[in-house]
């Protein structure tokens, strides 16, 4: 894990330059710019959040595909889960897209 921690800043610390015959473009938006390992940093951070959610919010069916999470739980627990992710996600770099969120 420590080796990976050194790899991430050196890989994503600056924008990559894509050269074409017509122009050069900076790759500045997200980590998915053709990088097969681009989701790995997200998964490493999200894993801790997901493990905590699975343990703390019961009863819960909690399913994830990439960065899309789904939870099936009683409404009171769903509201607490929503508030938890909204408050605890951003300090870890995880931000909920509220326009796509349904409780």
Backbone as a chain_set.jsonl record, in Angstrom:
{"seq": "XXXXXXXXXXXXXXXXXXXXXXXXXXXXXXXXXXXXXXXXXXXXXXXXXXXXXXXXXXXXXXXXXXXXXXXXXXXXXXXXXXXXXXXXXXXXXXXXXXXXXXX", "coords": {"N": [[0.826, -1.19, 0.0], [2.002, 1.247, 0.714], [3.79, 1.676, -1.362], [2.018, 2.125, -3.425], [0.849, 4.461, -2.496], [2.877, 6.303, -2.955], [2.974, 6.217, -5.702], [0.552, 7.308, -6.69], [0.437, 10.264, -6.304], [2.618, 10.937, -7.99], [1.721, 10.125, -10.437], [-0.8, 11.332, -10.824], [-0.44, 13.926, -10.053], [0.14, 16.068, -11.728], [-1.108, 17.486, -14.792], [-1.496, 15.418, -17.62], [-0.162, 15.561, -20.947], [-1.677, 15.401, -24.01], [-0.667, 14.764, -27.163], [-1.456, 15.602, -30.457], [-1.431, 15.57, -34.057], [-2.536, 18.047, -34.759], [-2.842, 19.594, -32.417], [-2.045, 20.171, -28.914], [-3.308, 18.855, -25.906], [-4.319, 19.358, -22.554], [-4.827, 16.921, -20.124], [-7.085, 17.259, -17.889], [-9.393, 16.695, -16.528], [-10.745, 14.675, -14.26], [-9.77, 11.242, -13.456], [-10.065, 9.345, -15.31], [-9.063, 9.405, -17.861], [-8.439, 7.531, -20.115], [-6.964, 5.839, -18.57], [-6.299, 2.734, -17.333], [-6.027, 2.108, -14.638], [-7.261, 4.148, -13.391], [-9.523, 4.249, -11.708], [-8.698, 3.094, -9.374], [-7.56, 4.752, -7.193], [-9.964, 5.957, -6.299], [-11.449, 3.704, -5.45], [-9.871, 2.795, -3.332], [-10.211, 4.787, -1.396], [-13.025, 4.883, -1.179], [-13.627, 2.343, -0.252], [-13.219, 2.188, 2.558], [-15.249, 3.867, 3.474], [-17.529, 2.479, 2.542], [-17.285, 0.031, 3.925], [-17.634, 0.933, 6.559], [-20.263, 1.919, 6.381], [-21.669, -0.458, 5.852], [-21.384, -1.748, 8.3], [-22.463, 0.042, 10.183], [-25.062, 0.905, 9.517], [-27.915, -0.648, 9.784], [-30.967, -2.444, 9.226], [-29.557, -3.184, 6.012], [-29.141, -3.227, 2.531], [-26.539, -2.931, 0.457], [-25.154, -1.884, -2.413], [-22.663, -1.466, -4.916], [-21.479, -0.057, -7.955], [-18.788, 0.815, -9.605], [-18.635, 4.197, -9.131], [-21.217, 4.501, -8.318], [-23.519, 4.146, -5.847], [-25.936, 2.125, -4.173], [-28.523, 1.797, -1.848], [-30.689, -0.129, 0.112], [-32.992, 0.222, 2.517], [-34.877, 0.832, 5.571], [-36.777, 3.946, 5.654], [-36.053, 5.833, 7.701], [-33.452, 5.038, 8.411], [-32.288, 5.312, 5.934], [-32.34, 8.093, 5.629], [-30.556, 8.871, 7.663], [-28.239, 7.624, 6.7], [-27.881, 9.004, 4.279], [-27.332, 11.607, 5.287], [-24.97, 11.018, 6.649], [-23.17, 10.218, 4.568], [-23.17, 12.576, 3.086], [-21.917, 14.316, 4.873], [-19.523, 13.016, 5.718], [-18.255, 12.083, 3.439], [-17.083, 14.184, 1.713], [-14.663, 15.153, 3.149], [-12.989, 13.054, 2.574], [-12.699, 13.229, -0.076], [-14.857, 12.382, -1.509], [-17.762, 13.125, -3.072], [-21.213, 13.514, -2.982], [-23.5, 13.421, -5.61], [-26.024, 15.342, -5.489], [-28.212, 15.896, -7.113], [-28.698, 13.523, -8.377], [-29.466, 11.876, -6.38], [-31.692, 9.92, -4.512], [-34.001, 9.614, -1.915]], "CA": [[0.0, 0.0, 0.0], [2.872, 2.424, 0.744], [4.313, 1.884, -2.717], [0.929, 2.717, -4.191], [0.676, 5.83, -2.01], [3.875, 7.127, -3.642], [2.672, 6.19, -7.129], [-0.611, 8.118, -7.042], [0.773, 11.68, -6.566], [3.518, 11.103, -9.128], [0.956, 9.875, -11.654], [-1.934, 12.24, -10.97], [-0.116, 15.223, -9.478], [0.122, 17.091, -12.773], [-1.902, 17.11, -15.965], [-0.793, 14.801, -18.743], [-0.353, 16.272, -22.211], [-1.993, 14.554, -25.151], [-0.207, 15.418, -28.387], [-2.008, 15.155, -31.727], [-0.796, 16.363, -35.119], [-3.115, 19.379, -34.847], [-2.765, 20.371, -31.178], [-1.731, 19.495, -27.655], [-4.378, 19.056, -24.937], [-4.057, 18.933, -21.183], [-5.812, 16.015, -19.539], [-7.291, 17.883, -16.586], [-10.705, 16.42, -15.965], [-10.901, 13.326, -13.747], [-8.66, 10.298, -13.581], [-10.484, 8.299, -16.231], [-8.623, 9.779, -19.197], [-7.748, 6.425, -20.771], [-6.098, 5.172, -17.602], [-6.966, 1.532, -16.825], [-5.974, 2.096, -13.173], [-7.798, 5.42, -12.934], [-10.503, 4.116, -10.624], [-8.081, 2.526, -8.177], [-7.552, 5.678, -6.052], [-11.332, 6.102, -5.795], [-11.827, 2.493, -4.719], [-9.135, 2.717, -2.064], [-10.853, 5.705, -0.45], [-14.427, 4.513, -0.994], [-13.739, 1.067, 0.458], [-13.362, 2.439, 3.993], [-16.587, 4.419, 3.672], [-18.501, 1.414, 2.307], [-17.197, -0.917, 5.042], [-18.264, 1.554, 7.715], [-21.702, 1.961, 6.116], [-22.198, -1.811, 6.008], [-21.395, -2.103, 9.719], [-23.167, 1.008, 11.036], [-26.45, 1.156, 9.125], [-28.621, -1.936, 9.668], [-30.709, -3.373, 8.131], [-29.099, -2.476, 4.819], [-28.583, -3.867, 1.344], [-25.64, -1.883, -0.003], [-24.528, -2.355, -3.647], [-21.902, -0.43, -5.624], [-20.878, -0.3, -9.269], [-17.891, 1.966, -9.8], [-18.903, 5.244, -8.139], [-22.656, 4.573, -8.07], [-23.925, 3.325, -4.716], [-27.357, 1.943, -3.94], [-28.823, 1.243, -0.527], [-32.084, -0.44, 0.381], [-33.116, 0.212, 3.968], [-36.032, 1.64, 5.984], [-36.614, 5.374, 5.356], [-35.32, 6.527, 8.765], [-32.034, 4.691, 8.274], [-31.844, 5.916, 4.666], [-32.084, 9.518, 5.866], [-29.299, 8.949, 8.434], [-27.166, 7.243, 5.779], [-27.717, 10.153, 3.375], [-26.649, 12.673, 6.035], [-23.609, 10.562, 6.939], [-22.355, 10.3, 3.339], [-23.052, 13.992, 2.733], [-20.972, 14.996, 5.767], [-18.24, 12.31, 5.858], [-17.64, 11.819, 2.137], [-16.206, 15.24, 1.188], [-13.3, 15.2, 3.691], [-12.212, 11.979, 1.95], [-12.684, 13.467, -1.513], [-16.033, 11.757, -2.113], [-18.882, 14.056, -3.039], [-22.465, 12.973, -3.475], [-24.183, 14.257, -6.596], [-27.341, 15.42, -4.876], [-29.256, 15.892, -8.136], [-28.951, 12.132, -8.76], [-29.722, 11.131, -5.152], [-33.105, 9.767, -4.155], [-34.245, 8.97, -0.615]], "C": [[0.873, 1.258, 0.0], [3.462, 2.71, -0.628], [3.256, 2.542, -3.592], [0.7, 4.165, -3.777], [1.696, 6.772, -2.658], [3.575, 7.246, -5.132], [1.586, 7.195, -7.505], [-0.25, 9.589, -7.248], [1.688, 11.867, -7.778], [2.78, 10.907, -10.448], [-0.115, 10.918, -11.895], [-1.66, 13.638, -10.442], [-0.099, 16.367, -10.472], [-0.69, 16.576, -13.957], [-1.015, 16.494, -17.035], [-1.075, 15.617, -20.006], [-0.572, 15.245, -23.317], [-1.614, 15.323, -26.408], [-0.88, 14.783, -29.6], [-1.304, 15.968, -32.822], [-1.298, 17.807, -35.172], [-2.897, 20.222, -33.584], [-2.288, 19.518, -30.009], [-2.819, 19.856, -26.649], [-3.92, 18.606, -23.564], [-5.184, 18.024, -20.709], [-6.04, 16.484, -18.105], [-8.587, 17.498, -15.913], [-10.798, 14.949, -15.572], [-9.674, 12.463, -13.956], [-8.961, 9.219, -14.602], [-10.002, 8.536, -17.657], [-7.796, 8.674, -19.848], [-6.838, 5.651, -19.848], [-6.801, 3.939, -17.038], [-6.943, 1.425, -15.302], [-6.603, 3.348, -12.571], [-8.782, 5.324, -11.791], [-9.886, 3.609, -9.326], [-8.014, 3.505, -7.008], [-8.942, 5.881, -5.461], [-11.712, 4.895, -4.948], [-11.128, 2.399, -3.37], [-9.753, 3.615, -1.003], [-12.277, 5.246, -0.144], [-14.59, 3.233, -0.185], [-13.962, 1.281, 1.954], [-14.756, 2.974, 4.307], [-17.643, 3.322, 3.543], [-18.471, 0.396, 3.45], [-17.849, -0.353, 6.298], [-19.787, 1.56, 7.551], [-22.328, 0.586, 6.343], [-22.314, -2.199, 7.476], [-22.336, -1.223, 10.533], [-24.647, 1.161, 10.721], [-27.14, -0.171, 8.826], [-30.103, -1.73, 9.869], [-30.4, -2.604, 6.846], [-28.683, -3.462, 3.745], [-27.825, -2.754, 0.64], [-24.875, -2.409, -1.219], [-23.846, -1.195, -4.362], [-21.454, -0.953, -6.976], [-20.094, 0.948, -9.601], [-18.207, 3.007, -8.728], [-20.387, 5.438, -7.878], [-23.024, 3.606, -6.957], [-25.425, 3.275, -4.582], [-27.547, 1.302, -2.581], [-30.317, 1.017, -0.421], [-32.186, -0.643, 1.887], [-34.367, 0.99, 4.352], [-35.734, 3.137, 5.875], [-35.831, 6.121, 6.432], [-33.825, 6.268, 8.693], [-31.478, 5.299, 6.992], [-31.515, 7.387, 4.854], [-30.779, 9.703, 6.649], [-28.097, 8.617, 7.558], [-26.849, 8.387, 4.821], [-26.929, 11.264, 4.065], [-25.207, 12.285, 6.334], [-22.715, 10.705, 5.703], [-22.133, 11.758, 2.947], [-22.02, 14.704, 3.611], [-19.59, 14.34, 5.79], [-17.541, 12.038, 4.537], [-16.678, 12.898, 1.681], [-14.82, 15.328, 1.83], [-12.385, 14.118, 3.11], [-12.139, 12.128, 0.432], [-13.858, 12.854, -2.246], [-17.219, 12.695, -1.966], [-20.103, 13.434, -3.688], [-23.068, 13.946, -4.489], [-25.655, 14.291, -6.208], [-28.462, 15.388, -5.911], [-29.597, 14.48, -8.6], [-29.365, 11.273, -7.568], [-31.21, 11.097, -4.85], [-33.185, 9.055, -2.82], [-35.712, 8.66, -0.54]], "O": [[0.521, 2.243, -0.649], [3.614, 3.871, -1.009], [3.567, 3.414, -4.403], [0.391, 5.008, -4.62], [1.384, 7.941, -2.884], [3.888, 8.263, -5.752], [1.693, 7.864, -8.533], [-0.6, 10.139, -8.292], [1.551, 12.846, -8.512], [3.179, 11.467, -11.469], [-0.326, 11.347, -13.029], [-2.575, 14.46, -10.391], [-0.302, 17.52, -10.092], [-0.921, 15.375, -14.093], [0.077, 16.987, -17.317], [-2.106, 16.281, -20.109], [0.242, 14.345, -23.524], [-2.16, 16.39, -26.688], [-0.873, 13.561, -29.748], [-0.645, 16.962, -32.517], [-0.558, 18.699, -35.587], [-2.78, 21.444, -33.678], [-2.151, 18.3, -30.12], [-3.211, 21.018, -26.545], [-3.221, 17.602, -23.425], [-6.361, 18.34, -20.883], [-5.27, 16.142, -17.209], [-8.848, 17.952, -14.799], [-10.915, 14.078, -16.433], [-8.68, 12.887, -14.546], [-8.188, 8.271, -14.746], [-10.51, 7.9, -18.581], [-6.604, 8.848, -20.102], [-6.009, 4.872, -20.318], [-7.8, 4.077, -16.332], [-7.769, 0.713, -14.73], [-6.489, 3.58, -11.367], [-8.864, 6.243, -10.976], [-10.518, 3.698, -8.273], [-8.385, 3.122, -5.899], [-9.083, 5.97, -4.241], [-12.24, 5.051, -3.847], [-11.727, 1.972, -2.383], [-9.811, 3.24, 0.168], [-12.688, 5.224, 1.016], [-15.599, 3.062, 0.501], [-14.81, 0.618, 2.551], [-15.369, 2.575, 5.297], [-18.559, 3.251, 4.362], [-19.526, -0.055, 3.897], [-18.538, -1.073, 7.02], [-20.513, 1.238, 8.492], [-23.391, 0.478, 6.953], [-23.248, -2.906, 7.855], [-22.95, -1.703, 11.486], [-25.419, 1.523, 11.609], [-26.969, -0.744, 7.75], [-30.469, -0.863, 10.663], [-30.92, -1.51, 6.626], [-27.957, -4.419, 4.016], [-28.416, -1.741, 0.266], [-24.03, -3.293, -1.073], [-24.376, -0.085, -4.412], [-21.1, -2.122, -7.128], [-20.666, 2.01, -9.849], [-18.061, 2.727, -7.538], [-20.78, 6.437, -7.276], [-22.864, 2.393, -7.1], [-26.114, 4.261, -4.844], [-26.823, 0.379, -2.208], [-31.115, 1.868, -0.816], [-31.567, -1.54, 2.459], [-34.881, 1.747, 3.528], [-34.581, 3.552, 5.989], [-35.01, 6.975, 6.096], [-33.023, 7.18, 8.892], [-30.332, 5.749, 6.96], [-30.528, 7.881, 4.307], [-29.988, 10.592, 6.334], [-27.052, 9.26, 7.666], [-25.683, 8.7, 4.584], [-25.975, 11.798, 3.5], [-24.315, 13.132, 6.28], [-21.619, 11.258, 5.793], [-21.039, 12.132, 2.525], [-21.323, 15.602, 3.138], [-18.583, 15.042, 5.875], [-16.336, 11.784, 4.525], [-15.554, 12.58, 1.292], [-13.854, 15.565, 1.105], [-11.162, 14.246, 3.147], [-11.593, 11.269, -0.26], [-13.863, 12.807, -3.476], [-17.628, 13.018, -0.851], [-20.036, 12.897, -4.794], [-23.133, 15.151, -4.243], [-26.427, 13.395, -6.549], [-29.553, 14.901, -5.616], [-30.671, 14.258, -9.159], [-29.592, 10.073, -7.721], [-31.898, 12.116, -4.924], [-32.534, 8.032, -2.605], [-36.177, 8.112, 0.46]]}, "num_chains": 1, "name": "protein.A"}
